[in-house]
Amino acid sequence: MGLFSKLFKGPEVDQVKSDANREKMRVLFNQVVENGSDYKLVAGYTEDVSRFNYGLVHGSKTKIGSLIVGWNEQKETIVVVPTVPDLSGCGDPTYYRRSDIHKAYRNKYPTDAFIIYPDRKGYIGINIFDWLEDESLYIYIDQEAQAKEFTEFFMDKFRTK
């Protein structure tokens, strides 16, 4: 039984690498967000799907963007910082304050994403994961507890009814 359980267990998380990435996320976030240590963090990604139609050829192409997502329960604020999977740098933060957003909800189809409309024209879809093995597209981090905590925060305090 022990041999078979090891064979069928699947890939395991490299906890040292995961912890190192968690620290890198914190450093990057704190560099670009004022009082960044007041926020809890989770890694996420967003998808940009472009569709094409060339006569007989139809399809779509998806671009993945890595995100560092911070949230502060007291301020009812989510801050999204674009980054790259190896956490070698990041972009400017975007703030989503509960009092300023037009609409927010959790979309389960086609992917499980948290959708935020800051106004009537634009939106962001934030996908949160427990752990994904593909380091070329996603931040390598084990974050089951953090993903659950973010989901509870979003559903209880952030989504619009």
NUZA-986763 format. One line per 4 residues: number of its first residue (from 1); their letters; for each residue x, y, z of N, C-alpha, C. Coordinates in steps of 0.001 Angstrom, whole numbers, plus 500000, padded with zeros to 6 digits. Layout:
REM NUZA-986763
NUM> A> X:Y:Z:X:Y:Z:X:Y:Z; ...
***
This chain:
REM NUZA-986763
1> MGLF> 500823:498797:500000:500000:500000:500000:500862:501259:500000; 501954:501272:500758:502813:502446:500839:503417:502814:499504; 503854:501816:498724:504437:502063:497410:503411:502657:496460; 502207:502102:496437:501171:502603:495534:500716:504011:495900
5> SKLF> 500651:504305:497194:500241:505646:497580:501273:506677:497143; 502556:506320:497138:503594:507235:496660:503538:507382:495137; 503218:506297:494427:503148:506348:492968:502004:507221:492485; 500866:507170:493142:499673:507862:492675:499414:509182:493390
9> KGPE> 500333:509618:494214:500157:510833:494985:500229:512081:494107; 501033:512035:493069:501185:513189:492202:502322:514074:492665; 502492:515228:492020:503599:516115:492382:503386:516711:493774; 504488:516968:494451:504425:517571:495777:505021:518966:495726
13> VDQV> 504555:519819:496605:505020:521195:496681:506417:521239:497287; 507293:522016:496673:508605:522314:497245:508378:523471:498220; 508255:523154:499494:507879:524147:500492:508937:525233:500661; 510202:524911:500477:511266:525916:500579:511095:526959:499472
17> KSDA> 510864:526515:498254:510651:527422:497120:509386:528254:497330; 508339:527609:497821:507081:528305:498085:507266:529407:499128; 507951:529099:500212:508185:530091:501266:509054:531246:500767; 510052:530938:499939:510909:531988:499371:510074:532923:498485
21> NREK> 509167:532364:497696:508304:533187:496843:507326:534013:497662; 506855:533464:498768:505966:534229:499657:506703:535474:500175; 507964:535308:500549:508769:536442:501019:509011:537454:499900; 509307:536973:498683:509495:537873:497541:508224:538673:497257
25> MRVL> 507071:538004:497338:505801:538702:497119:505640:539830:498131; 505946:539559:499383:505802:540565:500437:506722:541752:500181; 507970:541484:499799:508921:542565:499535:508428:543429:498376; 508032:542812:497266:507547:543575:496112:506312:544394:496470
29> FNQV> 505369:543769:497146:504124:544449:497516:504413:545647:498411; 505264:545456:499412:505582:546541:500335:506330:547683:499658; 507065:547384:498573:507787:548430:497843:506846:549377:497117; 505704:548880:496636:504834:549707:495793:503530:550119:496460
33> VENG> 503201:549531:497614:501948:549851:498297:502262:550486:499649; 501745:551689:499859:501945:552357:501136:501297:551541:502252; 502003:551342:503335:501547:550504:504458:501206:549095:503982; 502016:548567:503078:501775:547250:502498:501692:546139:503520
37> SDYK> 502386:546278:504641:502354:545227:505665:500997:545125:506351; 500105:546098:506124:498744:546039:506670:497836:545122:505853; 498331:544606:504745:497535:543773:503843:497950:542311:503931; 496981:541423:503826:497259:540001:503671:497467:539772:502182
41> LVAG> 498280:538756:501832:498622:538546:500420:498243:537162:499932; 497953:537112:498634:497718:535859:497928:498184:536066:496485; 498700:535012:495882:499092:535080:494469:497874:534756:493616; 497810:535370:492467:496703:535114:491555:497149:535329:490127
45> YTED> 496199:535254:489242:496467:535541:487838:495206:536058:487185; 495386:536681:486047:494267:537153:485256:494468:536646:483840; 493380:536479:483127:493441:535963:481760:492909:537005:480789; 493594:537157:479683:493136:538013:478605:492909:537110:477401
49> VSRF> 491663:536886:477069:491329:535984:475968:490975:536816:474745; 491713:536599:473661:491381:537267:472408:490896:536216:471419; 489844:536525:470742:489242:535596:469787:489621:536017:468369; 489749:535030:467492:490047:535354:466114:489190:534505:465174
53> NYGL> 488962:535056:463998:488143:534402:462992:488752:534719:461632; 489437:533730:461056:490056:533898:459746:489363:532993:458736; 488130:533275:458443:487396:532454:457483:487110:531074:458033; 487911:530088:457620:487692:528719:458080:488334:528428:459427
57> VHGS> 489183:529303:459880:489892:529066:461140:489311:529973:462235; 488785:529360:463266:488230:530078:464406:488997:529638:465649; 489141:530505:466585:489814:530103:467818:489993:531247:468776; 490808:530998:469765:491109:532021:470750:492522:531821:471263
61> KTKI> 493065:532880:471798:494405:532848:472374:494311:533494:473753; 494880:532826:474746:494810:533318:476115:496180:533767:476587; 496226:534962:477172:497439:535475:477792:497210:535474:479296; 498185:534955:480039:498105:534887:481496:498962:535994:482089
65> GSLI> 498429:536714:483057:499180:537730:483784:499203:537391:485261; 500386:537321:485841:500509:537015:487271:500210:538250:488105; 499623:538020:489276:499221:539107:490161:499619:538815:491603; 499963:539856:492322:500023:539797:493776:498776:540538:494244
69> VGWN> 497943:539865:495010:496680:540441:495457:496748:540628:496968; 496554:541855:497401:496527:542155:498828:495139:542596:499231; 494759:542273:500463:493460:542737:500944:493561:543156:502397; 492777:544178:502709:492716:544711:504059:491250:544742:504470
73> EQKE> 490911:543944:505475:489511:543819:505895:488979:545110:506490; 489756:545802:507314:489277:547022:507947:489013:548121:506916; 489902:548240:505940:489737:549261:504905:488809:548810:503784; 488414:547532:503800:487602:546935:502727:488188:547304:501365
77> TIVV> 489471:546967:501215:490215:547317:500013:490989:546110:499500; 490986:545964:498186:491814:544981:497502:492800:545766:496640; 494068:545370:496702:495111:545995:495882:495698:544915:494982; 495752:545201:493685:496276:544248:492710:497562:544816:492124
81> VPTV> 498623:544011:492206:499931:544408:491684:500344:543400:490612; 500479:543846:489352:500936:542921:488307:502396:542554:488514; 502729:541309:488225:504091:540831:488395:504374:539759:487347; 505486:539086:487484:505851:537974:486610:506017:536729:487481
85> PDLS> 505888:535536:486897:505931:534312:487706:507180:534137:488563; 508338:534637:488115:509549:534470:488930:509725:535592:489957; 508771:536524:489995:508761:537625:490968:510019:538485:490894; 510523:538696:489673:511720:539513:489486:511400:541006:489417
89> GCGD> 510150:541354:489396:509746:542751:489345:508229:542848:489383; 507730:544081:489452:506282:544267:489470:505920:545623:488890; 504644:545788:488617:504126:547041:488087:503494:547877:489184; 502724:548851:488771:502054:549749:489706:500781:549116:490257
93> PTYY> 500460:549432:491512:499270:548855:492125:497984:549524:491639; 496910:548752:491642:495569:549268:491390:494734:548966:492625; 494059:549990:493130:493267:549864:494354:491799:549706:494017; 491158:548768:494676:489717:548552:494542:489116:548673:495937
97> RRSD> 488501:549824:496199:487864:550053:497493:486393:549676:497391; 485931:548961:498364:484541:548463:498345:483550:549594:498117; 483785:550734:498743:482854:551858:498621:482861:552491:497226; 483911:552258:496437:484036:552897:495127:483686:552007:493943
101> IHKA> 483488:550721:494165:483283:549827:493022:481816:549818:492577; 481639:549548:491307:480291:549467:490752:479653:548106:491050; 480437:547027:490846:479896:545684:491010:481045:544717:491266; 480792:543673:492076:481792:542630:492325:481073:541323:492619
105> YRNK> 481568:540228:492037:480956:538920:492261:481962:537822:491951; 481600:536617:492334:482418:535441:492026:481774:534719:490857; 482553:534517:489813:482075:533839:488614:482642:532421:488586; 481795:531422:488523:482277:530037:488555:482469:529437:487162
109> YPTD> 481938:530076:486113:482055:529508:484778:482535:530573:483819; 483444:530352:482933:484146:529112:482635:485292:528824:483599; 485782:529852:484313:486795:529614:485341:486303:530242:486638; 486822:529762:487733:486466:530309:489036:487265:531590:489239
113> AFII> 486597:532737:489106:487286:534015:489181:486474:535009:490005; 487183:535955:490589:486562:537052:491316:486554:538246:490368; 485367:538715:490021:485204:539772:489030:484889:541079:489752; 485654:542126:489411:485444:543439:490012:485262:544457:488888
117> YPDR> 484150:545178:488922:483896:546284:488007:484090:547587:488790; 485205:548275:488578:485383:549538:489290:484430:550621:488782; 483971:550449:487552:482998:551360:486946:482194:550543:485937; 481418:551198:485113:480567:550475:484154:481325:550038:482888
121> KGYI> 482552:550523:482704:483264:550270:481455:484290:549144:481534; 485030:549054:482611:486109:548076:482699:485901:547100:483836; 486705:546058:483834:486650:545074:484918:487970:544334:484996; 488159:543625:486108:489291:542723:486257:488746:541397:486774
125> GINI> 489292:540324:486254:488986:538982:486732:490208:538432:487441; 490071:538142:488727:491185:537644:489528:490956:536172:489819; 491862:535343:489376:491815:533910:489662:492800:533616:490789; 492337:532919:491813:493170:532550:492951:493290:531030:492950
129> FDWL> 494448:530513:493313:494680:529075:493287:495324:528613:494586; 495169:527322:494893:495843:526728:496055:497326:526529:495737; 497592:525890:494599:498942:525657:494122:498849:525170:492683; 499682:525726:491817:499760:525290:490424:501207:524967:490110
133> EDES> 501425:523856:489438:502783:523369:489212:503548:524126:488126; 502854:524750:487183:503496:525371:486034:504145:526709:486409; 505452:526678:486658:506179:527880:487071:506386:528875:485931; 506201:528450:484701:506405:529374:483592:505230:530341:483449
137> LYIY> 504049:529960:483938:502867:530806:483822:502380:531366:485153; 502634:530665:486250:502057:531035:487531:503139:531140:488601; 502863:531935:489625:503772:532045:490756:503764:530718:491505; 504935:530200:491801:505063:528918:492500:504884:529179:493989
141> IDQE> 503695:528862:494496:503419:529098:495915:502294:528182:496375; 502455:527650:497555:501423:526840:498212:500634:527789:499105; 499345:527973:498816:498580:528991:499532:497131:528581:499767; 496922:527354:500128:495560:526862:500344:494829:527693:501405
145> AQAK> 495461:527920:502547:494815:528680:503630:494553:530123:503206; 495506:530750:502522:495353:532139:502094:494258:532266:501037; 494175:531289:500127:493133:531314:499101:491753:531214:499749; 491629:530371:500732:490350:530225:501445:490006:531517:502180
149> EFTE> 490993:532114:502828:490754:533349:503578:490353:534491:502643; 491008:534605:501480:490636:535640:500514:489215:535420:500019; 488869:534175:499716:487523:533861:499230:486477:534266:500263; 486708:533953:501520:485759:534326:502577:485634:535845:502693
153> FFMD> 486770:536556:502643:486734:538016:502695:485919:538570:501537; 486223:538111:500337:485553:538634:499147:484049:538382:499221; 483666:537165:499564:482238:536806:499583:481487:537517:500716; 482134:537715:501855:481458:538344:502994:481451:539860:502929
157> KFRT> 482546:540450:502513:482697:541906:502633:482737:542665:501311; 483129:542014:500239:483447:542765:499038:482417:542649:497924; 481855:541482:497749:480938:541345:496614:479682:542174:496827; 479133:542607:495720:477888:543360:495777:476748:542358:495757
161> K> 475693:542713:496380:474533:541786:496481:473707:541806:495235
***
